[in-house]
């Protein structure tokens, strides 16, 4: 009789809380895909990098071909090759983007707002 009670308790617990167990198992199985999708969403939301932007990856010139949910595709101009990077790996790359030139904007020393305030100008 004790075996039947244990089986009944287990059946009831799985019936009520089984979805939690299934969710945890699915989360562990698809962890990498979920992380890639989240990183892709962050790239889209951030709007720091867009398709056809010219950037520098560790000093090498590249053009962003496509920003997807799982991966970003770059065209490396120096070698004429395509580089595919999972979005979760973008945070470890050194990415630089040139800013558009604006008239009257100069970042040289002694021309910043902070330096002018120090001089009292």
Long-range contacts (C-beta under 8 A, 24 or more apart in sequence): 32-88, 33-70, 35-88, 36-69, 36-70, 36-71, 36-86, 36-87, 36-88, 37-69, 37-70, 39-86, 39-87, 39-88, 39-90, 39-91, 40-67, 40-68, 40-69, 40-70, 40-71, 40-72, 40-87, 41-69, 42-87, 43-67, 43-72, 43-87, 43-90, 44-69, 48-97, 49-95, 49-97, 53-97, 54-97, 54-98, 55-95, 55-96, 55-97, 55-98, 56-95, 56-96, 56-97, 56-98, 57-83, 57-93, 57-94, 57-95, 57-96, 58-93, 58-94, 59-94
